[in-house]
Amino acid sequence: MKSRRALLATTGGTLFAAGAPAIARAQGAWPTRPVEIIVPYAAGGPTDRYARAFGGRLSEIWGQSVVVNSKPGGAAAIGAAAVANAAPDGHTLLLGSFGIVSNPLLLRNLPYDPKALAPLCCVSMNAGILYIHPSVPATNARELQAFGKANPGALKFGSSGIGSTPHIGAELFASRAGIEIVHIPYRGTAPAMTDLLAGHINAMVDSPTSIRYAREGRVRAIGVNDVRRNHLAPEVPTMREAGFDVVCRTFYGFFAPSGVPAELQQKIAADMRRVAQTEEIRQMFLEQGLDPIGNTPEEFRKFLDEESRFWAEVFRERNIRL
């Protein structure tokens, strides 16, 4: 099995299975009714937007309506459970994100069996950038480490919630840098960024799209939590360039109930790869600082297995729990 580093490097750019077969109708009548894509986050957020963009294209391929329904709550576990426990006929799908990896590590009473979700296709990935308030006397990751060591607990990191990628990205940096931080969870990244701009907190990991605040001088962009620089912020070095092995990426990927017949899973996944290759979808992701992907179920499963093992160790070391 590839190492996590190799998997991230492979999936960090556009990836489409070579020689993928042409899309064909699955044997038998499918779909026989509208297909539902469940999003385990609030309506109007990025996952919801991506689901609707894919839904429109998939509806054209499948000749049936594709309906997107938001089922937020429970750290994304409610929506995931709705799909894991759905009839295994391919008419109920999930567009999930990092909660698929973090929920089994965070929640003692997970309302579904993680094995009940079958990975179909990872459609995009991205990594956050570490931003700090200008009041922090640091202009790069090494200087931030020195400040953190000289002032234990002075760095107050905001995030969109416990176990979110902004949270664990901060914890991973703290671990690699050997410093103490204070984590302050918010109900979303927007209020956290508002408090960072106001100086109520002094650090957070956020999307590459927030680089506009750095260019306005309202925050400083310290480092990218990825294997390479982000195309929206090419001036910001990676954490690895600064000497810290910090790679923390989120993903957006489709899942089906694991009981869906393997042939149908492959058909749905192939259709999703076809949509992921369209210029419209690629541009949508690139404009948000994401890398378009579009891998196979087998590649997606390997990535998830590797991520789960890696983050289980980090969660234990940093005592990350709800």
N, C-alpha and C positions, 0 to 999 in steps of 0.2 A: 504493500500500500504506500502511496506517496506520502511524504511528510506534509505536515500542515503548511510549512513554508512553500513547498512545491505546489500544493493544491491552490494556495492563495495566489501564487504567481501565475498558475494556469488559468484560474478563473478571474483574475484581475482585469482582463481585457475582454474584448469580444470573443466569444467561444461558440462555435457552431460545429456540430458533429459532421465530420467529413463524410461525404457520400451518403448523407441522410436520404432515405427513400422519399419519393414524391408522395405528397399527401393523398391519401385515398380514403374513401368511405370505409368505416369499420364494417366487418362482416355482420350482417344482421341489422335490424333497425335501431340505430342510435344516432342522435338523441330522438326520443319519441315525444318529448315535451320540453319546455324551457329549462335551460341549465342555470343553476344558481351558483354564483361565486360569493362565498361568505368572506367578509373582511372583518377580522377581530379587533378593529380599531374604529374610532369615531368617524362618521361620515364627513367628507370634505378634506380629510387628511391625505397625505401622499399615497398611502396604500389604496385608499378608496379611488383616487384619481387613476392610478395605474390599473386597477381592476376594471374600471369602466373603459379605459382605452383598449385593453385586451378584449373585454367583453364585446365591444363593437365589431372588432375584427373577427373574433371567433364566431360571432353570430352569422357573419357572411359565409364562413366556411361550413358551419354546421347546419345552416338552413333553419335554425331555431333561435328564439329570443334567448339572450343571456342576461340574467337579472343579477344585479349586485346588491347584496344586503349587508349592512353593518351590524355586527353583534359584539360591541365593545364590552370590556369589563374583565375582571379577574386576571389582570396582567396578560390579556389576550387569550386566556384559557377558555373562556366561554365560547367564543367563536370557533376555536380549534376543536372543542368538544362536540360542537354541533355537527361538524364535518366528520370527525372520527366515529361518531355514533349514527351517522346517516346511512340510509340504504345504500349498499355497495353496487349501484347501478350506473355510476358515472354522471348522474344529474346534479350532484352536489359537490362542489370543489371549494378549496380554501386558497386564498392568497395570503400566505403568512410571511413573517419576518423573524427577527432574532428570538422572539418569544418561544418559538419551536425548540430552540436550544436551551434557553434559560429557564423556562417553566419547570421542567423536571428537576432542575437544580435548586429552584427557589420555593416551590410549592410542595408542602407535605401531603396535601390531599388533592392531587391533580385529578380533575374530573373526567379524565380520559386516559387511555393507554397510549403512550407515545408510539407504540408499534402499530396502532390502528390507523396511522396516517402514512400514506405512501408518497414519497417525493416523486414529483413528475418532471418539473423543470424549474431551474433557477433562472430568472429573467434579468436580474440586475444586482449589482453590489455597489456599496460605497463605504468609505471610511471617513471618519470625522477629522476635524482639525482642532487642535488645542488652542483656545483663545484665552488671553489673560487681560485684565484691566490695566490701563497704563500706569496706575498707581503702584503696581508691582515692579520692583527694580530688577527687571530681567528683559532681555531682548532675544533670548534663545533658550533652548531646553537645558543646556548646561548651567546657565545662570539661574534658571528657575530651580534647578536641583540645589544649587548652592544656597539660594534664598530659603528653600524648604528645609534644608538641613540646619540652617542658622536660626530658623523660626518655626519649630515644630508646631503643627496645627494651625499655622497662620493662613495656609492656602485653603480657601473655602470653595470647593467645587460644586457647582450646580449641575443638575441633570434632569432628564425627563422622567425619572423614576428609578427605584431600586431594581437593579438587574438589567437596566437598559444599556444599550451600547455606549452612550455618553458616560454612564456611571462606570461600567467595567473598563472602559478605555482609560478613564482617570485612575482607577484602582491599579490597572496594569502599569501605568506610568509610575505611580507612587511606589509600586513594588520594585520595578526595575531601577528607579532612582534612589531607593532607600530612604524615602521621606514619609512623613505623616501628613495626611490631608483630612479635612472635614468634608463629608459628603452631605449636601443639602438637596433632597429630592423635590421636584416641582411636578405639577400636573401638566407636563408638556414642556417642550423646549422653548416655546415663545416666551412664557413668563420668566423662565430662567435667563434667557438672553436679555430680557428687559432689565432684570436685576443686575446682570453683569455690566450692561451699559451704564447703569446708575451707580455702580460701585458697591452695591450691597453684598455681592459675592465678588471674588476676584479671579475666578477661572472656570472654564467649562469646555467640554468637547461638543462641537456642533457641526452642522453641515458645511461643506465647502461653499454653499451659496451665501453663507454669512461673511465671506471674505470681504464683502462690500463695507462692512463696519471697520475692518482693519485698514482698508484703503482710505477710509474717511478719518482715520486716526482715533477712532473711539475705542478700539481694542487692539491688541497685538496678536498676530497669528504666529504661534511658536513652532508647531510641527504637525505633520500629517501622520495619522496612525495607519499607515499603509506600506506596501512594499515598494511603492513608487509615488512620485508627486502627483497631485491631482491636476487635471487639465484646466480646471477653473482657477487654480491658484498655483501656477508653475513656479512662482517665486518662493513658495514656502517649502522648506526641506522636510524630508521624512524624519521620523523619530530615529530611524536606523542610521540616517546620515549623521545625526547628533550622537550616536553611540548607544542608543537605547533600543532594545529589541521589543518594540511595541507595535503590534499589528492587531487592530481591532476593527473588523468590518461587519457591517450589517448586510442583509440580503433580502431580496424579495423573490419568493418562489411559490409555485403552485403545488398543492397536495390534493390527494383523493383518499377516500376510505380505502384501507389496505385490502378490503375484500373485493374491490373492483377487479374483474378478470384482467390478467396480465396483458393480453392482447389489446384490450380497450385502454388500459393505462398507457401503453406504448403509442397508440393512435392519438390519444388526447395530447400526450407530451410532444409528439411530432407536430401536431397542429400549433401548439404553443411556440415551438421553435420557429415554425414558419412565420408566425406573427412577430416574434422577437427580431426577425431579420429585416422587417420592413423599415424603410427609412424613417417613416413617421414615428415609430416606437423607439428606434435608436436615438433620434434627435430629442425626443421627450426625456429620455434618461440622461443624455449627455448635457442637456441644458440644466439639469438638477445636480450635476456633478457626479452622476452615477456612471458605472461602467455597464454597458449592455452585455448580457451574457446569452444564455440560450443553450443550456447543456442537456444531456440525456438523464433519464432517471438514475442510471447507474453512477454517473459522475456526480450528480447532486447528492445521492445517498453517501458516497465516499466523503464528500466535503462535510456533510452534516455529522457523520460519525467522528471525523477528525476534530471538528470544532467542539463537539460535545465532550470528548476526552480532554482536550486542552482547557476548556473553560471550567470543567469540573475541578481541576487542580487549582485554578485561580480563585474560584469561589470558595474553596476550602481554605486556601492560604489567607485570603483577605476577609474571611468570615462574612461573605455576602449572603444575606438572607432577608426574607420579609419579616 
